[in-house]
Amino acid sequence: MALIRVTAGLASAATVIALGPLVFAAGTAAADTPDCRPIVIGVGGNGERYADSKGAPTIIGDILADQAAQGYRVAEAHYTSSVWPTGPWMKDFSVLDGRAALDREIAAYRAECPDGQVTVIGHSLGAEVIDHPDADRTIVLGDPRTSNGIYSALPGVFPGAANPGPRDAAADGVVSVCREFDAICDSPAPWSDPAKFVQGLAGFLGGYHGISTDEVNQYADAEPGEYVIDAPPPIPWLPESTPTGIPAAPPLSLPELPIPAPLPSAEDFYPLEQLGQPYQPTPLAEYIPERVEPFVPPQILEYVPPPIEQVFTPPPLPELPPALVLPPLPDLGIQLP
């Protein structure tokens, strides 16, 4: 989307040079007329800002591009969007920052178009941000607050990551879309259904947390409530579910603790230019924060780990001998009662 904006800007500059004052007059007239098409505001999940800063594709970015192609006005609520330790900001602070960013986007649109239609789409962490009274329609994707989401399964006692509890989507007027076996929005407690919990983790790591633009369009006009997209179990040989009968623990949550200072996180140890790309042989210096490098021997900084398939290639399995057939035991004439 950034490329489109740059290209459009260059084209406008060229037009100004060619037409001079005629273009300025047209631009002034256009600026006086607000763009009051229905707007779709996207709120991305954990790592959205980090991915945007590196030009990596994101789920919300793809959704907004698709909505723009359908003729909607689009905007994104840019916020810290991280959950420590995967990012430098605590979850509670990101949620508060996201709500403030969404407030600004909706207020700016309402100032131009008081009667315009506002749809807010939130994915993952963004689904916890999107509750807003001025939105005409709210869609959440991969919401941790579903009735079977991770907030329902696990007590929230991690400092800086308060557990807001489950959401009643139908009562709140929210369309909630979740893919089956996604640990974020479809996860039992590990002690109440261990197989389904493991399947959910495998699904999350295998991409089940993503929602395609076609799936978003499928539920664009759905009635408020929870919707589950059927999906095959990510681990075919593992049972889909093994309920134990042990109930989930009651929700326990610390109060919101918005910690504003950025903290050391996983982002400090990841080569920024390789986000979303296959591993390329890279010196360890690229993984180590600059503030730590002076204390690390140069031999370690210069070491280049090979791709994982070069680190360990399992040997071929040996051929097994044919099945061993034991001779029958002699009849000793002993009979057991």
Secondary structure as UniProt FT lines:
FT   HELIX           2..19
FT   HELIX           21..32
FT   STRAND          39..43
FT   TURN            46..47
FT   HELIX           48..53
FT   TURN            54..55
FT   HELIX           59..69
FT   TURN            70..71
FT   STRAND          73..76
FT   TURN            84..85
FT   HELIX           91..112
FT   TURN            114..115
FT   STRAND          118..123
FT   HELIX           124..128
FT   TURN            133..134
FT   STRAND          137..141
FT   TURN            144..145
FT   TURN            147..148
FT   HELIX           150..153
FT   TURN            159..160
FT   HELIX           169..172
FT   STRAND          174..179
FT   TURN            180..181
FT   TURN            183..185
FT   TURN            190..192
FT   HELIX           194..205
FT   TURN            206..209
FT   HELIX           213..218
FT   TURN            219..221
FT   STRAND          225..229
FT   TURN            236..237
FT   HELIX           266..269
FT   HELIX           272..274
FT   TURN            275..276
FT   HELIX           284..286
FT   TURN            290..292
FT   HELIX           293..295
FT   HELIX           298..302
FT   HELIX           308..311
//
